[in-house]
Amino acid sequence: MFNLSLVTTIFFGLNLDFFIILLFLIQKYKFKDTFLGYELGMSVIFIISAVAGQTIQNFIPEWTIGILGLIPIYVGIKGESEETERKSNSHKDAITVMLIYAAGCGADNLAVYIPLLSKMTVPAIMLTLLYFMVLVGVTMLLALLVQRIPIIKKFLEQYSEKISRIVYILIGIFVMYDNGLIQKLISLF
């Protein structure tokens, strides 16, 4: 069964934190690359959730999802020079955005989507996926409009590179902690 208000609330609730990151990603990458990466990331997480249902929880320990936290940490540490940005590769940029989305939102989204989608019919799952893809477009347009507000634009132009690197590292650490990877590693010693 497709419940419009429920899936809308779930989408925006799970993607609210990523909206802030989008403001920085739009500054760093082309709009189309950010949009494509966001769409791909959301779709991959959604499809994995739909296919996995409840079975993923029986076979994969939650702490292993924390390994995805290494992706935003790497991006935050590596950064990009001005020259690298000018020569950026669209496919690489879209994949980077996709991986940042998957690492930052993947575990939470999986935890919510798996039980939600396991109770839906296949047509309802397909309708939900299409609806989420539309909501990604709406979110991207909102982020584009917000980042054009003069005071926000000036702030992002001045500080986006430094702040985004810090945010990436913090997201990575949070993903590793939230999924129990850090606790698992500490318990090994």
Residue frames as a rotation matrix with the C-alpha (Angstrom) as fourth column:
MET 1
0.582 0.813 0.000 0.00
0.813 -0.582 0.000 0.00
0.000 0.000 -1.000 0.00
PHE 2
-0.448 -0.698 0.559 1.31
0.708 -0.659 -0.255 3.47
0.546 0.282 0.789 -0.93
ASN 3
0.533 0.551 -0.642 0.77
0.830 -0.488 0.270 6.06
-0.165 -0.676 -0.718 1.80
LEU 4
0.370 -0.371 0.852 1.73
0.528 -0.671 -0.521 9.48
0.765 0.642 -0.053 0.35
SER 5
0.731 -0.072 0.679 1.98
-0.469 -0.776 0.422 11.35
0.496 -0.626 -0.601 3.65
LEU 6
0.864 -0.424 0.272 4.03
0.018 0.565 0.825 8.55
-0.504 -0.708 0.495 5.27
VAL 7
0.401 -0.762 0.509 6.56
0.909 0.398 -0.120 8.21
-0.111 0.511 0.852 2.44
THR 8
0.471 -0.210 0.857 6.88
0.237 -0.906 -0.352 12.01
0.850 0.369 -0.377 2.11
THR 9
0.852 -0.118 0.510 7.57
-0.511 -0.395 0.763 12.35
0.112 -0.911 -0.397 5.83
ILE 10
0.733 -0.605 0.312 10.06
0.369 0.738 0.565 9.49
-0.572 -0.299 0.764 5.74
PHE 11
0.419 -0.598 0.683 11.91
0.822 -0.068 -0.565 10.93
0.385 0.798 0.464 2.73
PHE 12
0.426 -0.249 0.870 12.30
-0.108 -0.968 -0.225 14.43
0.898 0.002 -0.439 4.15
GLY 13
0.908 -0.081 0.411 12.99
-0.411 0.018 0.912 13.17
-0.081 -0.997 -0.017 7.66
LEU 14
0.656 -0.675 0.338 15.79
0.542 0.733 0.411 10.91
-0.525 -0.087 0.847 6.45
ASN 15
0.151 -0.606 0.781 17.23
0.940 -0.157 -0.304 13.45
0.307 0.780 0.546 4.00
LEU 16
0.962 0.260 0.087 17.07
0.217 -0.915 0.340 16.61
0.168 -0.308 -0.936 6.11
ASP 17
0.523 -0.834 -0.175 20.68
0.057 -0.170 0.984 16.29
-0.851 -0.524 -0.041 7.24
PHE 18
-0.168 -0.589 0.790 21.80
0.859 0.305 0.411 15.64
-0.483 0.748 0.455 3.66
PHE 19
0.728 0.493 0.476 20.12
0.660 -0.692 -0.293 18.90
0.185 0.527 -0.829 2.59
ILE 20
0.819 -0.498 -0.286 22.82
-0.227 -0.738 0.635 20.84
-0.527 -0.455 -0.717 4.48
ILE 21
-0.111 -0.887 0.448 25.51
0.251 0.412 0.876 18.78
-0.962 0.209 0.177 2.78
LEU 22
0.281 0.308 0.909 23.84
0.941 0.098 -0.324 19.48
-0.189 0.946 -0.262 -0.59
LEU 23
0.976 0.074 -0.207 24.47
0.061 -0.996 -0.073 23.19
-0.211 0.058 -0.976 -0.10
PHE 24
0.217 -0.973 -0.079 28.20
-0.479 -0.177 0.860 22.45
-0.850 -0.149 -0.505 0.01
LEU 25
-0.209 -0.285 0.935 28.10
0.522 0.776 0.353 19.85
-0.827 0.563 -0.014 -2.77
ILE 26
0.707 0.516 0.483 26.36
0.689 -0.352 -0.634 22.28
-0.157 0.781 -0.604 -5.15
GLN 27
0.792 -0.505 -0.342 29.17
-0.433 -0.861 0.269 24.76
-0.430 -0.065 -0.900 -4.45
LYS 28
-0.070 -0.938 0.340 31.83
-0.426 0.336 0.840 22.14
-0.902 -0.086 -0.423 -5.17
TYR 29
-0.715 -0.129 0.687 30.38
0.433 0.691 0.579 20.19
-0.549 0.712 -0.438 -8.10
LYS 30
-0.883 0.460 -0.090 28.20
-0.333 -0.482 0.810 20.98
0.329 0.746 0.579 -11.07
PHE 31
-0.271 0.882 0.386 24.47
-0.899 -0.088 -0.430 20.91
-0.345 -0.464 0.816 -10.35
LYS 32
0.480 0.513 -0.712 23.86
-0.784 0.614 -0.086 18.04
0.393 0.600 0.697 -12.77
ASP 33
-0.323 -0.674 -0.664 26.62
-0.184 0.733 -0.654 15.92
0.928 -0.089 -0.361 -11.23
THR 34
-0.902 0.058 0.428 25.30
-0.431 -0.040 -0.902 16.55
-0.035 -0.998 0.061 -7.73
PHE 35
0.057 0.998 -0.023 21.76
-0.971 0.050 -0.232 15.77
-0.230 0.035 0.972 -8.87
LEU 36
0.344 0.025 -0.939 22.83
-0.565 0.804 -0.186 12.57
0.750 0.595 0.290 -10.62
GLY 37
-0.675 -0.684 -0.276 24.90
-0.152 0.495 -0.856 11.45
0.722 -0.536 -0.438 -7.64
TYR 38
-0.690 0.509 0.514 22.04
-0.662 -0.159 -0.732 12.14
-0.291 -0.846 0.447 -5.23
GLU 39
0.350 0.852 -0.389 19.56
-0.936 0.336 -0.106 10.28
0.041 0.401 0.915 -7.46
LEU 40
0.081 -0.400 -0.913 21.93
-0.352 0.846 -0.401 7.32
0.932 0.354 -0.073 -7.82
GLY 41
-0.872 -0.469 0.139 22.71
-0.263 0.211 -0.942 7.20
0.412 -0.858 -0.307 -4.11
MET 42
-0.373 0.822 0.430 19.07
-0.832 -0.091 -0.548 7.35
-0.411 -0.562 0.717 -3.08
SER 43
0.454 0.591 -0.667 18.08
-0.847 0.518 -0.119 4.79
0.275 0.619 0.736 -5.71
VAL 44
-0.270 -0.644 -0.716 20.83
-0.285 0.764 -0.579 2.34
0.920 0.048 -0.390 -4.78
ILE 45
-0.936 -0.049 0.349 19.98
-0.353 0.105 -0.930 2.53
0.009 -0.993 -0.115 -1.07
PHE 46
-0.072 0.995 0.075 16.27
-0.928 -0.040 -0.371 2.20
-0.366 -0.097 0.926 -1.87
ILE 47
0.387 0.213 -0.897 16.74
-0.710 0.689 -0.143 -0.80
0.588 0.693 0.418 -4.18
ILE 48
-0.655 -0.657 -0.373 19.05
-0.202 0.628 -0.752 -2.55
0.728 -0.417 -0.544 -1.72
SER 49
-0.776 0.417 0.472 16.42
-0.550 -0.083 -0.831 -2.01
-0.307 -0.905 0.294 0.96
ALA 50
0.218 0.929 -0.300 13.62
-0.966 0.160 -0.205 -3.29
-0.142 0.335 0.932 -1.25
VAL 51
0.208 -0.212 -0.955 15.53
-0.489 0.823 -0.289 -6.40
0.847 0.527 0.067 -2.28
ALA 52
-0.744 -0.664 -0.078 16.95
-0.247 0.382 -0.891 -7.13
0.621 -0.643 -0.448 1.14
GLY 53
0.376 0.923 -0.083 13.73
-0.136 0.143 0.980 -6.89
0.917 -0.357 0.180 3.13
GLN 54
0.799 -0.015 0.601 14.26
-0.601 -0.041 0.798 -8.31
0.012 -0.999 -0.042 6.57
THR 55
0.906 -0.405 -0.125 16.87
0.390 0.912 -0.129 -10.89
0.167 0.068 0.984 5.49
ILE 56
0.253 -0.871 0.421 19.81
0.039 -0.426 -0.904 -8.45
0.967 0.245 -0.074 5.49
GLN 57
0.310 -0.092 0.946 19.51
-0.873 -0.423 0.244 -8.09
0.378 -0.901 -0.211 9.25
ASN 58
0.918 0.103 0.383 20.02
-0.272 0.867 0.418 -11.86
-0.289 -0.488 0.824 9.66
PHE 59
0.765 -0.596 0.244 23.21
0.640 0.657 -0.399 -12.13
0.077 0.461 0.884 7.60
ILE 60
-0.039 -0.794 0.607 25.17
0.502 -0.540 -0.675 -8.87
0.864 0.278 0.419 7.85
PRO 61
-0.034 -0.004 -0.999 26.17
0.982 -0.184 -0.032 -7.44
-0.184 -0.983 0.011 11.23
GLU 62
0.867 0.492 0.073 25.17
0.498 -0.857 -0.134 -3.78
-0.004 0.152 -0.988 11.55
TRP 63
0.502 -0.723 -0.474 28.71
0.019 -0.539 0.842 -2.70
-0.865 -0.432 -0.257 12.46
THR 64
-0.276 -0.644 0.713 29.98
0.761 0.307 0.572 -3.66
-0.587 0.701 0.405 8.98
ILE 65
0.551 0.531 0.644 27.86
0.802 -0.551 -0.232 -0.86
0.231 0.644 -0.729 7.49
GLY 66
0.823 -0.272 -0.500 30.08
0.119 -0.777 0.618 1.51
-0.556 -0.568 -0.607 9.50
ILE 67
-0.146 -0.909 0.391 32.93
0.703 0.183 0.687 0.77
-0.696 0.375 0.612 7.06
LEU 68
0.294 0.346 0.891 31.13
0.900 -0.415 -0.136 3.13
0.322 0.842 -0.434 4.66
GLY 69
0.909 0.049 -0.414 32.21
0.268 -0.829 0.491 5.94
-0.319 -0.558 -0.766 7.03
LEU 70
-0.043 -0.999 0.010 35.70
0.554 -0.015 0.832 5.71
-0.831 0.041 0.554 5.55
ILE 71
-0.014 0.085 0.996 34.43
0.986 -0.164 0.028 7.20
0.165 0.983 -0.082 2.27
PRO 72
0.820 0.323 0.473 33.52
0.306 -0.945 0.115 10.69
0.484 0.051 -0.874 3.56
ILE 73
0.717 -0.651 -0.250 36.60
0.122 -0.236 0.964 10.69
-0.687 -0.721 -0.089 5.82
TYR 74
-0.136 -0.777 0.614 38.79
0.835 0.244 0.493 10.06
-0.533 0.580 0.616 2.77
VAL 75
0.246 0.309 0.919 37.02
0.819 -0.574 -0.026 12.81
0.519 0.758 -0.394 0.81
GLY 76
0.984 0.175 -0.012 37.43
0.148 -0.790 0.594 15.22
0.095 -0.587 -0.804 3.75
ILE 77
0.429 -0.896 -0.109 41.13
0.236 -0.006 0.972 14.51
-0.872 -0.443 0.209 4.18
LYS 78
-0.166 -0.513 0.842 41.97
0.927 0.209 0.310 14.40
-0.335 0.833 0.441 0.48
GLY 79
0.196 0.322 -0.926 40.11
0.029 -0.946 -0.322 17.58
-0.980 0.037 -0.195 -0.51
GLU 80
0.419 -0.090 0.903 40.64
0.899 0.182 -0.399 18.98
-0.128 0.979 0.157 -3.97
SER 81
-0.531 -0.643 -0.551 42.92
0.467 -0.765 0.443 21.65
-0.707 -0.023 0.707 -5.30
GLU 82
0.106 0.552 -0.827 41.68
-0.425 -0.727 -0.540 24.43
-0.899 0.408 0.157 -7.59
GLU 83
-0.519 -0.387 -0.762 43.32
-0.846 0.107 0.522 22.73
-0.120 0.916 -0.383 -10.57
THR 84
-0.968 0.201 0.153 41.68
0.198 0.980 -0.037 19.40
-0.157 -0.006 -0.988 -9.78
GLU 85
-0.198 0.959 -0.205 38.29
0.262 -0.150 -0.953 21.09
-0.945 -0.242 -0.222 -9.54
ARG 86
0.005 0.176 -0.984 38.67
-0.776 -0.620 -0.115 22.68
-0.631 0.765 0.133 -12.99
LYS 87
-0.598 -0.310 -0.739 39.57
-0.742 0.562 0.365 19.33
0.302 0.767 -0.566 -14.53
SER 88
-0.473 0.417 0.776 36.84
-0.534 0.565 -0.629 17.47
-0.701 -0.712 -0.044 -12.66
ASN 89
-0.939 0.163 -0.303 35.29
-0.127 0.654 0.746 14.45
0.319 0.739 -0.594 -14.27
SER 90
-0.228 0.948 0.224 31.48
-0.884 -0.298 0.361 14.40
0.409 -0.116 0.905 -14.27
HIS 91
0.395 0.388 -0.833 31.26
-0.116 0.920 0.373 10.66
0.911 -0.051 0.409 -13.73
LYS 92
-0.476 -0.654 -0.588 33.75
0.560 0.290 -0.776 10.81
0.678 -0.699 0.228 -10.86
ASP 93
-0.887 0.167 0.431 31.94
-0.378 -0.798 -0.469 13.75
0.266 -0.579 0.771 -9.26
ALA 94
0.111 0.990 -0.081 28.53
-0.797 0.138 0.588 12.05
0.594 -0.001 0.805 -9.51
ILE 95
0.283 -0.074 -0.956 29.97
0.281 0.960 0.009 8.86
0.917 -0.271 0.292 -8.03
THR 96
-0.805 -0.588 -0.080 31.60
0.287 -0.268 -0.920 10.87
0.520 -0.763 0.384 -5.22
VAL 97
-0.538 0.697 0.474 28.24
-0.800 -0.599 -0.026 12.48
0.265 -0.393 0.880 -4.39
MET 98
0.385 0.691 -0.612 26.57
-0.455 0.719 0.526 9.06
0.803 0.076 0.591 -4.56
LEU 99
-0.095 -0.515 -0.852 29.12
0.527 0.700 -0.482 7.58
0.844 -0.495 0.205 -2.15
ILE 100
-0.932 -0.180 0.314 28.82
-0.125 -0.654 -0.746 10.54
0.339 -0.735 0.587 0.22
TYR 101
-0.090 0.977 0.195 25.05
-0.900 -0.164 0.404 10.08
0.427 -0.139 0.894 0.24
ALA 102
0.433 0.257 -0.864 25.34
-0.077 0.965 0.249 6.33
0.898 -0.041 0.438 0.77
ALA 103
-0.465 -0.701 -0.541 27.86
0.529 0.270 -0.805 6.75
0.710 -0.660 0.245 3.57
GLY 104
-0.941 0.044 0.335 26.05
-0.248 -0.763 -0.597 9.61
0.229 -0.645 0.729 5.29
CYS 105
-0.228 0.958 0.174 22.49
-0.971 -0.211 -0.112 8.43
-0.071 -0.195 0.978 4.90
GLY 106
-0.343 0.061 -0.937 22.76
-0.547 0.799 0.252 4.77
0.764 0.599 -0.241 3.97
ALA 107
-0.900 -0.072 -0.429 22.55
0.249 0.723 -0.644 3.11
0.357 -0.687 -0.633 7.38
ASP 108
-0.727 0.675 -0.125 19.66
-0.231 -0.412 -0.881 5.24
-0.646 -0.612 0.456 8.62
ASN 109
-0.189 0.668 -0.719 17.80
-0.981 -0.164 0.106 4.85
-0.047 0.726 0.686 5.34
LEU 110
-0.553 -0.061 -0.831 18.36
-0.286 0.950 0.121 1.09
0.782 0.305 -0.543 5.30
ALA 111
-0.974 0.142 -0.177 17.10
0.218 0.368 -0.904 0.81
-0.063 -0.919 -0.389 8.87
VAL 112
-0.413 0.870 -0.271 13.87
-0.430 -0.449 -0.784 2.62
-0.803 -0.207 0.559 7.94
TYR 113
-0.174 0.356 -0.918 13.37
-0.984 -0.031 0.175 1.45
0.034 0.934 0.356 4.35
ILE 114
-0.873 -0.226 -0.431 13.85
-0.277 0.959 0.058 -2.28
0.400 0.170 -0.900 4.97
PRO 115
-0.776 0.631 -0.001 10.91
0.391 0.480 -0.786 -2.71
-0.495 -0.610 -0.619 7.36
LEU 116
-0.187 0.725 -0.663 8.77
-0.478 -0.657 -0.583 -0.21
-0.858 0.208 0.469 5.42
LEU 117
-0.226 0.030 -0.974 9.37
-0.974 0.031 0.226 -1.80
0.037 0.999 0.022 2.01
SER 118
-0.985 -0.156 -0.068 9.08
-0.153 0.987 -0.051 -5.37
0.075 -0.040 -0.996 3.24
LYS 119
-0.503 0.864 0.034 5.38
0.330 0.228 -0.916 -4.70
-0.799 -0.449 -0.399 3.89
MET 120
-0.044 0.469 -0.882 4.65
-0.670 -0.669 -0.322 -3.11
-0.741 0.577 0.344 0.49
THR 121
0.684 0.277 0.675 3.54
0.348 0.690 -0.635 -4.73
-0.641 0.669 0.375 -2.74
VAL 122
-0.291 -0.832 0.472 5.90
0.839 0.016 0.544 -4.57
-0.460 0.554 0.693 -5.73
PRO 123
0.095 0.343 0.935 3.77
0.781 -0.608 0.143 -1.88
0.617 0.716 -0.326 -7.48
ALA 124
0.963 0.259 -0.074 3.76
0.241 -0.705 0.666 0.22
0.120 -0.660 -0.742 -4.28
ILE 125
0.306 -0.933 -0.191 7.55
0.535 0.003 0.845 -0.14
-0.788 -0.361 0.500 -4.02
MET 126
-0.344 -0.421 0.839 7.98
0.939 -0.173 0.298 1.01
0.019 0.890 0.455 -7.63
LEU 127
0.497 0.616 0.612 5.63
0.550 -0.769 0.327 3.95
0.672 0.174 -0.720 -7.08
THR 128
0.894 -0.216 -0.392 7.52
0.279 -0.416 0.865 4.91
-0.351 -0.883 -0.312 -3.91
LEU 129
-0.085 -0.982 0.168 10.85
0.770 0.042 0.637 4.79
-0.632 0.184 0.752 -5.76
LEU 130
-0.198 0.079 0.977 9.52
0.850 -0.482 0.211 7.04
0.488 0.872 0.029 -8.54
TYR 131
0.813 0.555 0.178 8.06
0.364 -0.722 0.588 9.42
0.455 -0.413 -0.789 -5.97
PHE 132
0.602 -0.677 -0.423 11.39
0.449 -0.151 0.881 9.55
-0.660 -0.721 0.213 -4.08
MET 133
-0.319 -0.731 0.603 13.18
0.928 -0.111 0.356 10.36
-0.193 0.673 0.714 -7.34
VAL 134
0.247 0.491 0.835 10.83
0.574 -0.769 0.282 13.32
0.781 0.410 -0.472 -7.82
LEU 135
0.969 0.140 -0.206 11.46
0.248 -0.467 0.849 14.42
0.023 -0.873 -0.487 -4.22
VAL 136
0.082 -0.994 -0.077 15.22
0.825 0.024 0.565 14.34
-0.560 -0.110 0.822 -4.89
GLY 137
-0.326 -0.137 0.935 14.62
0.813 -0.546 0.203 16.83
0.483 0.826 0.289 -7.71
VAL 138
0.680 0.635 0.367 12.52
0.305 -0.700 0.645 19.03
0.667 -0.326 -0.670 -5.42
THR 139
0.769 -0.454 -0.450 15.22
0.481 -0.052 0.875 18.87
-0.421 -0.889 0.179 -2.73
MET 140
-0.235 -0.896 0.376 17.92
0.943 -0.117 0.311 19.80
-0.235 0.428 0.873 -5.26
LEU 141
-0.033 0.291 0.956 15.95
0.590 -0.767 0.253 22.81
0.807 0.572 -0.146 -6.46
LEU 142
0.926 0.376 -0.042 15.37
0.232 -0.477 0.848 23.96
0.299 -0.795 -0.528 -2.88
ALA 143
0.406 -0.860 -0.310 19.08
0.697 0.072 0.714 23.60
-0.591 -0.505 0.629 -2.11
LEU 144
-0.342 -0.507 0.792 19.94
0.913 -0.379 0.152 25.58
0.223 0.774 0.592 -5.25
LEU 145
0.372 0.579 0.726 17.55
0.344 -0.812 0.471 28.38
0.862 0.074 -0.501 -4.24
VAL 146
0.949 -0.019 -0.314 18.76
0.305 -0.189 0.933 28.45
-0.077 -0.982 -0.174 -0.62
GLN 147
0.134 -0.987 -0.090 22.43
0.834 0.063 0.548 28.57
-0.535 -0.149 0.832 -1.59
ARG 148
-0.255 -0.178 0.950 21.70
0.798 -0.593 0.104 31.59
0.545 0.785 0.293 -3.83
ILE 149
0.864 0.483 -0.139 20.47
0.463 -0.657 0.595 33.72
0.196 -0.579 -0.792 -0.90
PRO 150
0.561 -0.704 0.436 23.16
-0.198 -0.626 -0.755 36.46
0.804 0.337 -0.490 -0.76
ILE 151
0.328 -0.472 0.818 24.27
-0.944 -0.195 0.266 35.94
0.034 -0.860 -0.510 2.85
ILE 152
0.676 -0.053 0.735 24.36
-0.147 0.968 0.205 32.15
-0.722 -0.247 0.646 2.45
LYS 153
0.903 -0.345 0.255 26.10
0.343 0.225 -0.912 32.42
0.258 0.911 0.322 -0.91
LYS 154
0.456 -0.760 0.462 28.80
-0.600 -0.646 -0.471 34.70
0.657 -0.062 -0.751 0.54
PHE 155
0.370 -0.270 0.889 29.29
-0.821 0.354 0.449 32.37
-0.436 -0.896 -0.090 3.51
LEU 156
0.810 -0.002 0.586 29.52
0.161 0.962 -0.219 29.31
-0.564 0.272 0.780 1.25
GLU 157
0.823 -0.538 0.183 31.97
0.087 -0.199 -0.976 31.03
0.562 0.819 -0.117 -1.11
GLN 158
0.291 -0.733 0.615 34.24
-0.831 -0.512 -0.217 31.94
0.474 -0.448 -0.758 1.80
TYR 159
-0.250 -0.384 0.889 34.07
-0.924 0.369 -0.100 28.84
-0.290 -0.846 -0.447 3.94
SER 160
0.694 0.706 -0.139 32.51
-0.718 0.666 -0.203 25.96
-0.051 0.241 0.969 1.99
GLU 161
0.295 -0.642 -0.708 35.76
-0.332 0.626 -0.706 24.12
0.896 0.443 -0.029 1.22
LYS 162
-0.724 -0.625 0.293 37.01
-0.459 0.119 -0.880 24.13
0.515 -0.772 -0.373 4.82
ILE 163
-0.263 0.706 0.658 33.61
-0.888 0.089 -0.450 23.42
-0.376 -0.703 0.604 6.37
SER 164
0.656 0.556 -0.511 32.75
-0.723 0.656 -0.215 20.69
0.216 0.511 0.832 3.88
ARG 165
-0.142 -0.777 -0.614 36.03
-0.304 0.624 -0.720 18.88
0.942 0.085 -0.324 4.62
ILE 166
-0.843 -0.116 0.524 35.27
-0.533 0.058 -0.844 19.01
0.068 -0.992 -0.111 8.35
VAL 167
0.108 0.976 0.191 31.66
-0.936 0.165 -0.310 17.92
-0.334 -0.145 0.931 7.75
TYR 168
0.429 0.001 -0.903 32.80
-0.587 0.760 -0.278 14.95
0.686 0.650 0.326 5.61
ILE 169
-0.615 -0.739 -0.275 35.19
-0.218 0.494 -0.841 13.78
0.758 -0.457 -0.465 8.33
LEU 170
-0.709 0.409 0.574 32.54
-0.655 -0.082 -0.751 14.20
-0.260 -0.909 0.326 11.04
ILE 171
0.390 0.858 -0.333 29.96
-0.920 0.371 -0.123 12.32
0.018 0.354 0.935 8.93
GLY 172
0.088 -0.444 -0.892 32.42
-0.384 0.811 -0.441 9.49
0.919 0.381 -0.099 8.46
ILE 173
-0.895 -0.429 0.124 33.14
-0.246 0.243 -0.938 9.27
0.372 -0.870 -0.323 12.18
PHE 174
-0.341 0.856 0.388 29.40
-0.865 -0.124 -0.487 9.43
-0.369 -0.501 0.783 12.96
VAL 175
0.446 0.498 -0.744 28.60
-0.785 0.617 -0.057 6.65
0.431 0.609 0.666 10.47
MET 176
-0.309 -0.658 -0.686 31.32
-0.148 0.746 -0.649 4.47
0.940 -0.099 -0.327 11.99
TYR 177
-0.945 -0.031 0.327 30.11
-0.325 -0.043 -0.945 5.20
0.043 -0.999 0.030 15.53
ASP 178
-0.188 0.979 0.079 26.37
-0.956 -0.165 -0.242 5.01
-0.224 -0.121 0.967 14.83
ASN 179
0.529 0.379 -0.759 26.70
-0.642 0.764 -0.066 1.56
0.555 0.523 0.647 13.27
GLY 180
0.911 -0.101 0.401 28.92
-0.295 0.519 0.802 0.22
-0.289 -0.849 0.442 16.05
LEU 181
0.706 -0.700 -0.105 32.15
0.275 0.407 -0.871 -0.10
0.652 0.587 0.480 14.04
ILE 182
-0.034 -0.742 0.669 34.18
-0.556 -0.542 -0.630 2.03
0.831 -0.393 -0.394 16.47
GLN 183
0.348 0.236 0.907 32.78
-0.923 0.253 0.289 0.10
-0.161 -0.938 0.306 19.44
LYS 184
1.000 0.015 0.011 33.54
-0.012 0.969 -0.248 -3.21
-0.014 0.248 0.969 17.66
LEU 185
0.389 -0.921 0.037 37.14
0.094 0.000 -0.996 -2.14
0.917 0.390 0.086 16.98
ILE 186
-0.067 -0.378 0.923 37.59
-0.861 -0.446 -0.245 -1.00
0.504 -0.811 -0.295 20.60
SER 187
0.678 0.418 0.605 36.22
-0.687 0.652 0.320 -4.32
-0.260 -0.633 0.729 21.86
LEU 188
0.860 -0.403 -0.312 38.90
0.117 0.752 -0.648 -6.17
0.496 0.521 0.694 19.87
PHE 189
-0.093 -0.963 0.252 41.63
-0.125 -0.240 -0.963 -4.57
0.988 -0.122 -0.098 21.98
